[in-house]
Amino acid sequence: MSRVRIRLATAVLASALAIGALPAAASAAPAAVPAARYHQQAETIRQIPLQGAVNVRDLGGYRTWTGGQVRQGLVYRSDALSKLTPADITAVSGLGLTKVVDFRIPMELQYDGADRLPAGLAPASRPISDLGLYGTLVGAISSADPVKQEQMLGGGRAEAYMRDIYRTFVTSPENRAQFAATVREAADGRQGPLLYHCTSGKDRTGWMSYVLLRSLAVPESAAAGDYLASNTFRAAYDAQVRAGLKQSGRMQNPDLLIPLQEVRQDYLDAATAQIEADYGSFYGYLTNGLGLDLRTLAKLQDKMVR
């Protein structure tokens, strides 16, 4: 049996059993940020520092349950790229990207603007539903009515909204198709470096990253740690947003936004519980939910893991 087939068979077993291995050894990437605070892992997260985006990272560097390591420089995750500075664009150009996938819906593009990218690189629109969250948020803030804002976001309603969104990552055929297309591109040996993003780079992008890492046999604890790391990378920016809303008088209690600004384990758990309910296992989600065949998963392993 070939090395790739052996690796795939082991990865499939790990996915099917949802095995979480011991913390992996740290990557040697020079631009890495320690992630020990996320599930006490000895992993590192390689951030791409930019001025106009705060949650840009290389998905590579993680050790896999099968003894390999996810290659760097092939897949990147980020928040929106609509506010990149000229220096940022130069830095992004150095990544050698050949494709940028934008998970944002039209309303987000309308308010936040299109990506600013190096010449010759255009984003591929691949919208994933947020169940109307962005519109709800815009309406709540623009009302400047603290009673209405409390009614819309308080009392656990914001958290419940987020859990519902995560469940639709699994239940919505349209959402599954968008995630599956991105996995197939990541697996395509003819596809150069790929970046995908949404607005904050934490929910749709976070789930996509979690799925890719789990597909590569990265232990669940490490994949969840990568997901939760958005809280650290986004904390300062999100606090500034809340302070600005309070200072402007648009929100008396901007802390109502915290459940929407953060990623949380129970949001991720809502999606993985939905996987168990609908497909029985993570591997079932990959094959029956996303429609990925063994050949595609083998190609993903061969390309992404060394």
C-alpha positions as CSV (number, residue, x, y, z in Angstrom):
1,M,0.0,0.0,0.0
2,S,1.4,3.4,-0.9
3,R,2.5,6.0,1.7
4,V,-0.5,8.3,0.8
5,R,-3.0,5.5,1.1
6,I,-1.6,4.4,4.5
7,R,-1.8,8.0,5.7
8,L,-5.3,8.4,4.4
9,A,-6.5,5.2,6.0
10,T,-5.1,6.3,9.3
11,A,-6.6,9.8,8.9
12,V,-10.0,8.3,8.1
13,L,-9.9,6.1,11.2
14,A,-8.9,9.2,13.3
15,S,-11.8,11.2,11.9
16,A,-14.3,8.4,12.3
17,L,-13.4,7.9,15.9
18,A,-13.0,11.6,16.6
19,I,-9.7,10.9,18.3
20,G,-7.9,13.7,20.1
21,A,-4.2,13.0,20.4
22,L,-1.7,14.5,22.9
23,P,-0.6,18.1,22.2
24,A,1.7,18.3,19.3
25,A,5.1,19.8,19.1
26,A,5.5,23.4,18.3
27,S,6.0,24.5,14.7
28,A,9.3,26.3,13.9
29,A,7.6,29.1,12.0
30,P,9.4,32.4,12.7
31,A,6.3,34.5,12.7
32,A,4.4,32.2,15.1
33,V,2.3,33.3,18.1
34,P,2.3,30.8,21.1
35,A,-1.2,29.2,21.5
36,A,-0.6,27.4,24.8
37,R,-3.5,29.4,26.3
38,Y,-5.9,27.7,23.9
39,H,-6.5,24.2,25.4
40,Q,-3.0,24.3,26.9
41,Q,-1.5,23.2,23.6
42,A,2.1,23.4,22.6
43,E,1.1,24.4,19.1
44,T,2.0,27.6,17.5
45,I,-0.2,29.8,15.3
46,R,1.5,31.7,12.4
47,Q,-0.2,35.1,12.1
48,I,0.3,37.3,9.1
49,P,0.6,40.8,10.7
50,L,-1.3,43.5,8.7
51,Q,-2.7,46.9,9.6
52,G,-6.1,46.6,7.9
53,A,-6.9,43.0,9.0
54,V,-6.3,41.5,12.4
55,N,-7.1,37.8,12.0
56,V,-4.9,36.7,9.1
57,R,-3.1,33.3,9.6
58,D,-1.4,30.5,7.9
59,L,-3.3,27.3,8.5
60,G,-0.1,25.3,8.3
61,G,2.3,24.1,11.1
62,Y,0.0,21.8,13.0
63,R,1.0,18.3,13.8
64,T,-1.3,15.5,12.7
65,W,-2.5,12.5,14.6
66,T,-0.7,10.4,11.9
67,G,2.7,11.9,12.7
68,G,2.9,14.4,9.8
69,Q,2.7,18.2,9.8
70,V,0.4,20.5,7.8
71,R,2.4,22.3,5.3
72,Q,2.7,26.1,5.5
73,G,2.2,28.6,2.7
74,L,-0.7,26.7,1.0
75,V,-3.9,27.8,2.8
76,Y,-4.6,31.0,4.7
77,R,-7.6,32.2,6.7
78,S,-8.5,35.8,7.4
79,D,-11.0,38.4,8.2
80,A,-12.2,40.8,5.5
81,L,-9.5,42.4,3.3
82,S,-11.5,45.5,2.4
83,K,-9.4,47.8,4.6
84,L,-5.9,46.7,3.6
85,T,-3.3,49.5,3.3
86,P,-0.8,49.7,0.4
87,A,1.8,48.1,2.7
88,D,-0.7,45.3,3.5
89,I,-1.3,44.7,-0.2
90,T,2.4,44.3,-0.7
91,A,2.6,41.9,2.1
92,V,-0.3,39.8,0.8
93,S,1.3,39.8,-2.6
94,G,4.3,38.1,-1.0
95,L,2.1,35.2,-0.1
96,G,1.8,34.2,-3.7
97,L,-2.0,33.7,-3.5
98,T,-3.7,32.3,-6.6
99,K,-7.2,32.4,-5.2
100,V,-9.2,34.3,-2.6
101,V,-12.6,33.0,-1.5
102,D,-15.0,35.5,0.1
103,F,-17.7,33.9,2.3
104,R,-19.5,37.2,2.9
105,I,-23.1,37.8,1.8
106,P,-24.0,40.8,-0.4
107,M,-25.1,43.0,2.5
108,E,-21.7,42.7,4.1
109,L,-20.0,43.7,0.9
110,Q,-22.4,46.6,0.6
111,Y,-21.5,48.0,4.0
112,D,-17.8,46.9,4.3
113,G,-16.6,47.1,0.8
114,A,-14.9,44.7,-1.6
115,D,-11.5,43.1,-0.9
116,R,-8.4,45.2,-1.7
117,L,-6.1,42.7,-3.3
118,P,-2.8,42.6,-5.3
119,A,-3.2,43.4,-9.0
120,G,-4.5,40.5,-11.0
121,L,-6.2,38.8,-8.1
122,A,-10.0,38.9,-7.8
123,P,-12.0,37.4,-5.0
124,A,-14.4,34.5,-5.7
125,S,-17.7,35.2,-4.1
126,R,-18.9,32.1,-2.2
127,P,-21.5,33.5,0.3
128,I,-22.5,31.4,3.3
129,S,-25.6,32.4,5.2
130,D,-25.5,34.2,8.5
131,L,-29.2,33.7,9.1
132,G,-29.7,37.5,8.8
133,L,-27.3,38.2,11.7
134,Y,-25.5,41.1,9.9
135,G,-28.8,42.8,9.1
136,T,-30.0,42.3,12.6
137,L,-26.8,43.8,14.0
138,V,-27.0,46.8,11.7
139,G,-30.6,47.4,12.7
140,A,-29.9,47.1,16.4
141,I,-27.0,49.5,16.3
142,S,-28.6,52.1,14.0
143,S,-31.7,52.2,16.2
144,A,-29.6,53.7,19.0
145,D,-32.5,52.4,21.2
146,P,-31.1,50.6,24.3
147,V,-34.4,49.0,25.0
148,K,-34.7,47.6,21.5
149,Q,-31.0,46.5,21.6
150,E,-31.6,44.6,24.8
151,Q,-34.7,43.0,23.4
152,M,-32.8,41.9,20.3
153,L,-29.5,40.8,21.8
154,G,-29.8,40.5,25.5
155,G,-31.0,37.6,27.8
156,G,-29.0,35.0,25.9
157,R,-30.6,35.8,22.6
158,A,-27.3,36.7,20.9
159,E,-25.7,33.4,22.0
160,A,-28.7,31.4,20.8
161,Y,-28.5,33.2,17.5
162,M,-24.9,32.2,17.1
163,R,-25.6,28.5,18.0
164,D,-28.3,28.5,15.3
165,I,-25.9,29.9,12.7
166,Y,-23.3,27.2,13.5
167,R,-26.0,24.5,13.1
168,T,-26.7,25.7,9.6
169,F,-23.1,25.1,8.7
170,V,-24.1,21.5,8.9
171,T,-27.8,21.5,8.0
172,S,-27.9,23.9,5.0
173,P,-27.3,22.2,1.6
174,E,-26.2,25.6,0.2
175,N,-23.7,26.2,3.0
176,R,-22.3,22.6,2.7
177,A,-21.8,23.1,-1.0
178,Q,-19.7,26.3,-0.4
179,F,-17.6,24.6,2.2
180,A,-17.1,21.5,0.1
181,A,-16.0,23.6,-2.9
182,T,-13.4,25.2,-0.8
183,V,-12.1,21.8,0.5
184,R,-11.9,20.6,-3.1
185,E,-9.8,23.6,-4.1
186,A,-7.5,23.1,-1.2
187,A,-7.0,19.5,-2.3
188,D,-6.4,20.4,-6.0
189,G,-2.7,19.9,-6.8
190,R,-3.0,22.5,-9.6
191,Q,-4.3,25.1,-7.2
192,G,-1.7,27.5,-5.8
193,P,-1.9,29.2,-2.4
194,L,-5.5,29.8,-1.3
195,L,-7.0,32.2,1.2
196,Y,-10.6,32.2,2.4
197,H,-12.4,34.7,4.6
198,C,-15.6,36.2,5.9
199,T,-16.1,39.5,7.8
200,S,-14.4,38.8,11.1
201,G,-12.6,35.6,10.1
202,K,-14.0,33.7,13.0
203,D,-17.3,31.9,12.4
204,R,-17.7,30.8,8.8
205,T,-13.9,31.0,8.3
206,G,-13.4,29.4,11.7
207,W,-15.6,26.5,10.8
208,M,-13.9,26.0,7.4
209,S,-10.6,25.9,9.1
210,Y,-11.8,23.5,11.7
211,V,-13.1,21.2,9.0
212,L,-9.9,21.4,7.0
213,L,-7.7,20.7,10.0
214,R,-9.8,17.7,11.2
215,S,-9.8,16.4,7.6
216,L,-6.0,16.4,7.7
217,A,-6.0,14.3,11.0
218,V,-5.0,17.3,13.2
219,P,-6.2,16.4,16.7
220,E,-9.6,17.8,17.6
221,S,-8.1,19.8,20.5
222,A,-5.7,21.5,18.2
223,A,-8.4,22.3,15.6
224,A,-10.6,23.7,18.3
225,G,-7.6,25.7,19.6
226,D,-7.1,27.3,16.1
227,Y,-10.8,28.2,16.1
228,L,-10.7,29.8,19.6
229,A,-7.6,31.7,18.8
230,S,-9.7,34.4,17.0
231,N,-10.7,35.7,20.5
232,T,-7.0,36.7,21.1
233,F,-6.3,38.1,17.7
234,R,-9.6,40.1,17.6
235,A,-9.8,41.2,21.2
236,A,-8.2,44.7,21.0
237,Y,-10.0,45.6,17.7
238,D,-13.4,44.4,19.0
239,A,-13.0,46.4,22.3
240,Q,-12.3,49.5,20.2
241,V,-15.5,48.9,18.3
242,R,-17.5,48.7,21.5
243,A,-15.8,51.8,23.0
244,G,-16.6,53.7,19.8
245,L,-20.2,52.7,19.8
246,K,-20.6,53.8,23.5
247,Q,-18.8,57.1,22.9
248,S,-20.9,57.9,19.9
249,G,-24.1,57.2,21.8
250,R,-25.3,54.5,19.5
251,M,-25.1,51.9,22.3
252,Q,-25.4,52.4,26.0
253,N,-24.4,48.8,26.6
254,P,-22.1,47.7,23.9
255,D,-21.2,44.6,25.8
256,L,-24.4,43.1,24.3
257,L,-22.2,42.6,21.2
258,I,-19.6,40.4,23.0
259,P,-21.4,37.1,22.3
260,L,-21.4,38.1,18.6
261,Q,-17.8,39.3,18.5
262,E,-16.4,36.2,20.2
263,V,-16.0,32.6,19.3
264,R,-17.0,30.1,22.0
265,Q,-16.6,26.4,22.5
266,D,-20.4,26.0,22.8
267,Y,-20.9,27.5,19.4
268,L,-18.5,25.0,17.9
269,D,-20.2,22.3,20.0
270,A,-23.5,23.2,18.4
271,A,-22.1,22.4,15.0
272,T,-20.4,19.2,16.0
273,A,-23.4,18.0,17.8
274,Q,-25.4,18.6,14.7
275,I,-22.9,16.5,12.8
276,E,-23.4,13.6,15.2
277,A,-27.2,14.0,14.9
278,D,-27.2,14.1,11.1
279,Y,-24.2,12.1,10.0
280,G,-23.1,10.0,13.0
281,S,-19.5,11.1,12.8
282,F,-17.1,13.7,11.4
283,Y,-16.2,11.4,8.6
284,G,-19.8,11.0,7.8
285,Y,-20.1,14.7,7.5
286,L,-17.1,14.8,5.1
287,T,-18.4,12.1,2.9
288,N,-22.2,12.3,3.0
289,G,-22.6,15.9,4.1
290,L,-19.9,17.6,2.0
291,G,-19.9,14.9,-0.7
292,L,-16.1,14.4,-0.6
293,D,-14.9,11.1,-1.9
294,L,-11.8,9.2,-0.7
295,R,-9.9,10.3,-3.8
296,T,-10.4,14.0,-2.8
297,L,-9.5,13.3,0.8
298,A,-6.3,11.5,-0.3
299,K,-5.4,14.4,-2.6
300,L,-5.9,16.8,0.3
301,Q,-3.6,14.7,2.5
302,D,-0.9,14.4,-0.1
303,K,-0.9,18.1,-0.9
304,M,-1.3,19.5,2.6
305,V,0.6,17.1,4.9
306,R,4.3,16.3,4.9
